[in-house]
Structures are given as structure tokens and as C-alpha cells.
Amino acid sequence: REQLSDEEYYVLRQKGTEYPGSGKYDKFYPKAGHFVCGGCGAPLYSAAAKFDSGCGWPAFDRITDTSLGMRRVEILCGSCGGHLGHVFEGETRFTRTNERHCVNSASVR
């Protein structure tokens, strides 16, 4: 708790979600490297895997989340268990893989 900002704690430890388009990595595209967990520093995604889905979040183990009356797959850090975001399937309008990993900027660095 002492090492995270209020927003990072809310997202990573309380399974919160930042407002769409508000995250620092929504439009940021590094040329090389990896995004790492904001809670523990574990590597998560290659910078080359990031794409603009237009959803307002930057586009890692899975748990099915039905808390909002829909089926979402939760993305958790494999090292510290921090909440990163959700996987949405059936997303051919956003990505050719039909699967979009919608990640909170507050949960990664």
C-alpha cells in the first residue's frame, strides 16, 4: 500500500478500473521493451504487442468475471496477483485475433 499511488492501489489491489482514455499508456507506444506489472515489476507484455483498439485503455492468468452480468476474463499478474484488466472475446471489430486484452494504465509501467 505504501509503494502504490491511490489509483494504482484501487486498480491492482481492489480490482478497480480507470476511466476510459484517462490512462497514461492509452496513446503511448514504446518502440521496444516490455510493459511490467505496476505492483511487482514482473514482465507482462512486449511493447510490440500493444495496439490502439479505440476503447480508451491500452490494449496477461485468467479468471472468469461475471460480476456485471456479462462474461469477462480477468487478467491477473502471475507473480503478485494484481488486477490488470480484462480479456474480451469476440472482438473482431477491434483486432484480427478476436481477443482484446484491455489493460488499465495504472496497473502497468
trRosetta pair geometry for C-beta under 8 A, 3 or more apart (Angstrom, degrees):
i j d omega theta_ij theta_ji phi_ij phi_ji
1 4 6.5 -72 -145 40 27 100
1 9 6.0 51 -131 -118 67 135
1 13 7.6 -49 -87 10 76 171
4 8 3.9 -135 -169 96 101 117
4 9 4.4 136 105 -59 128 81
4 12 6.5 -122 -133 43 154 135
4 13 7.4 158 57 -10 166 121
4 38 7.3 88 -122 139 102 102
4 39 6.9 -10 -81 -108 128 70
5 8 4.6 94 48 8 78 104
5 9 6.9 -143 88 -5 39 87
5 106 7.6 -107 67 -150 113 104
6 9 5.9 -58 -150 37 28 111
6 10 6.3 32 152 -23 64 108
7 10 5.5 -52 -146 34 32 115
7 11 6.4 22 159 -11 66 107
7 16 8.0 -119 -161 89 58 139
7 18 6.6 47 -172 -94 116 107
7 106 4.7 -114 135 -127 101 143
8 11 6.1 -61 -146 42 28 103
8 12 5.6 6 168 0 68 119
8 38 5.4 -125 -143 137 117 134
8 39 7.5 166 168 -75 106 71
8 106 5.0 -155 -91 175 56 94
8 107 7.1 143 -142 -87 72 42
9 12 6.4 -61 -124 50 22 97
9 13 5.2 -29 -167 31 63 120
9 14 6.8 46 140 -3 69 104
10 13 7.5 -23 -66 53 6 80
10 14 5.1 -48 -151 50 43 122
10 16 3.9 -14 150 19 89 152
10 106 7.5 -7 65 133 90 155
11 14 7.4 12 -19 55 9 77
11 15 7.6 13 -167 -147 36 11
11 16 4.7 -84 -85 68 47 89
11 17 6.9 93 -117 -89 90 22
11 18 6.3 -20 -80 -37 130 89
11 83 6.2 -140 159 87 60 101
11 104 4.7 -149 -156 114 142 159
11 106 4.3 128 12 92 152 121
11 107 5.0 -121 128 -59 125 94
12 37 7.9 101 -126 -177 123 92
12 38 6.1 -128 -68 79 136 103
12 39 4.6 156 -168 -64 147 119
12 77 8.0 6 -147 -5 98 127
12 82 3.9 -26 -160 -156 95 112
12 83 5.8 171 -143 46 27 72
12 84 7.8 27 -109 -75 70 50
12 106 7.3 -126 -30 125 88 92
12 107 5.2 147 -77 -118 84 86
13 39 7.5 134 -54 -109 85 131
13 82 6.8 -46 -64 -124 56 81
13 83 7.4 -143 -34 16 11 100
14 83 7.8 -86 70 25 30 139
15 74 7.7 -32 -137 -137 115 133
15 83 4.3 146 -106 -67 63 167
16 83 7.6 129 30 87 45 140
16 104 7.9 86 98 -106 71 165
17 85 7.6 86 -116 -122 91 71
17 104 6.2 -148 -138 -83 54 123
18 22 5.4 -135 158 74 107 113
18 23 5.3 106 95 -65 150 98
18 57 7.5 133 67 -106 99 100
18 104 5.0 125 9 -148 104 104
18 105 6.4 -55 44 40 159 87
18 106 5.3 139 -49 -6 130 119
19 22 4.2 63 72 -7 93 136
19 56 7.7 -72 140 158 57 131
20 55 6.6 -105 -138 148 119 62
20 56 2.7 45 -176 119 93 155
20 57 6.3 -77 -123 -40 70 80
21 26 5.8 104 -131 -158 37 172
21 56 4.0 -60 -39 -142 70 98
22 26 7.5 109 50 -27 24 140
22 56 7.7 32 3 175 63 103
22 105 7.8 -145 97 34 63 130
23 26 4.8 123 69 -38 87 94
23 56 8.0 113 19 154 99 68
23 57 6.2 55 20 -129 141 62
23 58 6.3 -100 104 -14 137 95
23 104 6.3 -175 -91 -171 144 55
23 105 2.6 151 -175 6 118 131
23 106 6.5 -112 -118 -25 104 71
24 28 6.4 14 145 -14 68 138
24 105 5.0 156 40 171 64 142
25 28 4.8 -77 -132 47 51 114
25 35 7.4 71 -150 -115 158 129
25 50 7.9 -101 168 -137 107 145
25 58 4.1 -19 116 -54 103 145
25 103 7.9 -33 91 98 133 106
25 105 4.1 168 27 -119 93 100
25 108 6.5 -26 1 78 164 113
26 56 6.2 -30 -134 -174 133 40
26 57 6.3 -84 -104 -128 90 16
26 58 5.6 -122 -93 -56 36 71
26 105 6.3 -66 -36 -53 73 130
27 52 7.5 33 -115 -106 60 114
28 58 7.5 -33 52 -95 85 124
29 47 7.4 111 -175 179 56 98
29 50 6.2 -168 -122 96 76 127
30 33 5.4 -43 134 48 144 112
30 47 4.2 -82 81 -139 101 141
30 50 7.8 83 38 26 76 144
31 47 6.8 40 87 124 14 143
32 47 5.8 119 162 48 8 141
32 48 7.9 11 -113 -46 44 91
33 46 7.9 157 104 -156 33 55
33 47 4.9 60 66 -26 68 129
34 43 4.5 4 138 -146 155 103
34 44 6.8 147 169 46 103 55
34 45 6.5 157 -159 82 77 39
34 46 5.7 -52 -104 -105 77 40
34 47 6.4 -116 -85 -29 24 78
35 43 7.8 110 79 -157 41 59
35 44 5.2 -50 96 64 86 106
35 45 4.6 7 44 56 109 93
35 47 6.8 127 -31 -80 79 63
35 50 7.4 100 -28 -62 129 120
35 58 7.7 155 -101 132 159 146
35 103 7.7 96 131 125 157 160
35 108 4.5 8 175 -179 112 135
35 109 7.0 153 -159 73 66 33
36 41 5.1 4 156 -160 135 44
36 42 6.2 161 -161 76 87 30
36 43 5.3 -52 -102 -96 85 43
36 44 6.0 148 -124 1 27 91
36 108 6.5 140 70 -157 34 77
36 109 5.4 -26 62 61 89 87
37 40 5.0 8 95 47 129 77
37 41 6.2 -47 64 9 83 12
37 42 4.6 24 12 46 123 82
37 44 5.8 118 -51 -48 72 119
37 77 4.3 55 -109 -114 142 139
37 79 6.4 -150 18 48 157 116
37 80 6.4 161 144 29 153 114
37 82 5.7 130 -165 48 117 134
37 84 7.3 -87 -116 -84 84 112
37 107 7.0 -43 -148 162 63 79
37 108 6.6 -62 -111 -108 25 63
37 109 7.9 0 92 18 20 87
38 82 7.2 -148 62 147 75 161
38 106 6.6 -104 39 152 170 46
38 107 5.1 -157 23 -177 118 27
38 108 5.4 -108 -35 -70 96 9
38 109 5.3 121 -95 -28 75 90
39 77 6.2 -151 50 12 120 161
39 80 4.8 -140 112 84 122 151
39 82 3.8 167 4 -61 150 150
39 107 7.3 -19 -22 -155 96 72
40 77 6.4 147 31 148 115 152
40 79 5.0 -141 91 106 149 124
40 80 3.9 161 -29 -31 136 131
40 82 7.0 -172 -3 -11 97 126
41 109 7.7 -27 -108 46 62 126
42 77 5.8 126 54 -170 129 111
42 78 6.8 -138 141 61 156 79
42 79 3.7 165 -51 0 152 144
42 80 7.0 -174 -3 -5 124 90
44 60 4.4 -14 -164 -137 103 146
44 77 7.0 -74 -90 -114 114 83
44 84 7.1 156 -144 -120 152 154
44 108 6.4 -97 41 -116 147 115
45 49 5.0 -116 -176 66 101 130
45 50 6.8 102 132 -59 131 82
45 60 6.2 -93 -49 -90 93 112
45 101 7.6 176 -87 97 140 149
45 103 7.6 -125 -9 -30 146 164
45 108 7.7 -20 28 -132 108 150
46 49 4.6 100 64 -9 86 103
47 50 6.0 -39 -168 6 46 116
50 58 6.2 -36 -141 -174 115 99
50 59 6.4 125 -156 78 61 63
51 59 5.2 -48 67 86 71 120
51 95 6.7 121 77 -100 147 109
52 59 6.9 149 -115 25 11 119
53 57 7.8 -12 53 64 119 72
53 59 4.0 107 -17 -56 115 149
53 91 7.7 -20 -148 174 127 132
53 94 4.3 23 -152 -165 97 122
53 95 6.6 -44 -106 -42 101 102
53 100 5.5 82 -117 -144 153 132
53 102 7.3 -90 56 -94 156 86
54 94 6.9 -145 39 -121 96 94
55 59 6.9 99 31 -66 114 110
55 94 6.9 2 -39 -117 110 143
55 100 7.2 111 -16 157 149 148
55 102 6.0 -66 100 -118 151 118
57 85 6.6 143 158 -127 149 142
57 102 4.8 74 77 -171 137 84
57 103 6.1 170 154 62 112 41
57 104 6.3 -55 -145 -90 121 40
57 105 7.1 -149 -150 -27 71 80
58 103 5.3 -44 82 71 89 98
58 105 5.7 104 -3 -78 117 80
58 108 7.3 -94 70 49 144 137
59 94 7.4 -163 -119 163 157 125
59 95 7.4 -174 167 -57 144 131
59 100 5.7 -55 -142 -163 116 94
59 101 6.3 119 -167 69 62 66
59 102 6.4 -28 -105 -97 73 53
59 103 7.1 143 -116 18 21 89
60 75 4.9 76 36 -175 75 117
60 76 7.7 -137 86 68 86 27
60 77 6.9 -3 112 -96 124 49
60 78 7.5 -121 142 -18 87 91
60 84 5.5 -1 40 64 123 167
60 101 6.6 98 -30 -165 69 142
60 103 7.2 56 -13 -96 117 126
61 75 7.7 128 58 -153 36 47
61 76 5.1 -35 60 62 87 98
61 78 5.3 109 -24 -89 106 83
62 73 4.6 -17 -153 -180 110 113
62 74 6.7 134 -155 65 49 56
62 75 6.9 -22 -94 -94 62 50
62 76 7.7 -172 -71 17 16 90
62 87 6.5 -39 -112 17 112 135
63 73 7.0 143 66 -163 32 61
63 74 4.3 -19 61 51 89 112
63 76 6.5 43 -1 -17 110 123
64 71 6.2 -30 -162 -157 105 87
64 72 7.3 138 -160 78 54 40
64 73 5.8 -37 -97 -102 55 66
64 74 7.4 -147 -70 5 3 85
65 68 7.7 34 135 11 99 87
65 71 7.8 128 70 -162 51 39
65 72 4.5 -30 66 74 100 93
65 73 7.0 157 13 -110 85 12
65 74 4.7 89 -35 -45 120 102
65 86 6.6 -91 40 -113 133 117
66 69 7.1 49 175 -97 75 12
66 70 7.0 -164 -139 77 60 26
66 71 5.9 -15 -94 -96 86 56
66 72 7.6 168 -78 26 38 71
68 72 7.4 31 39 -2 109 126
72 86 4.3 -20 174 -161 119 138
72 87 7.3 147 -176 60 69 52
72 88 6.7 -33 -127 -87 85 72
73 86 6.2 129 69 -165 48 75
73 87 4.1 -24 71 54 111 104
73 88 7.9 -167 30 -66 87 29
73 89 7.4 61 -1 -25 121 102
74 83 6.7 -58 -171 -134 113 89
74 85 7.9 175 -153 103 55 29
74 86 5.8 -45 -102 -103 43 74
74 87 7.9 -57 16 12 5 81
75 83 7.6 97 78 -166 63 52
75 84 4.2 -65 106 68 106 109
75 85 5.0 7 41 62 121 67
75 86 6.2 -159 -2 -90 89 17
75 87 6.0 110 -57 -35 99 86
75 101 6.1 74 -71 -154 151 99
75 103 6.6 -58 73 -96 152 85
76 81 5.5 -16 -179 -153 120 48
76 82 6.8 151 -158 72 68 36
76 83 6.3 -38 -104 -98 72 44
76 84 6.5 174 -104 5 18 95
77 80 5.0 10 94 49 132 77
77 81 6.1 -49 65 6 83 10
77 82 4.3 29 10 44 124 87
77 84 6.2 119 -48 -45 75 112
77 107 7.9 -157 -45 173 110 109
82 107 6.2 166 140 -153 117 104
83 104 7.8 38 120 20 85 132
83 107 6.6 -105 99 -108 57 142
84 103 5.2 -29 159 -135 97 92
84 104 6.6 -165 -180 32 43 86
84 107 4.5 174 -125 128 56 148
84 108 6.9 54 -142 -51 102 97
85 101 6.7 102 85 170 125 70
85 102 4.9 -146 165 100 130 61
85 103 4.1 -141 0 -108 145 37
85 104 5.2 171 -73 -13 96 74
85 107 6.7 -159 -34 39 83 147
86 101 8.0 -172 100 -151 33 49
86 102 5.5 -5 63 59 74 103
87 99 6.0 -4 -174 -173 106 98
87 100 7.1 157 -156 80 55 45
87 101 5.4 -24 -101 -100 78 65
87 102 7.4 168 -96 17 24 76
88 91 5.3 90 107 -59 98 126
88 99 7.3 163 81 -154 47 50
88 100 4.8 -11 57 59 96 97
88 102 6.1 36 -6 -11 109 118
89 98 6.5 27 -163 144 68 86
89 99 5.4 -14 -107 -104 67 80
90 98 6.4 3 -93 -173 19 91
91 94 4.5 -35 168 41 104 111
91 95 5.6 27 113 37 109 91
91 97 8.0 7 73 78 101 71
91 98 5.9 136 50 -165 65 36
91 99 6.2 125 35 -93 115 11
91 100 4.2 -101 134 -13 174 108
92 95 7.3 -95 -124 71 28 46
92 96 7.1 39 -141 -120 72 33
92 98 5.2 -7 -67 -99 79 77
94 100 5.1 7 95 -74 142 138
95 98 6.9 -125 91 -27 85 19
95 99 7.0 -67 84 60 129 40
95 100 5.4 150 10 -80 129 86
103 107 6.4 -120 -179 65 87 117
103 108 6.1 28 154 -16 128 132
104 107 4.4 81 74 0 99 107
104 108 7.5 153 87 2 59 87
105 108 6.6 -83 -152 49 35 89
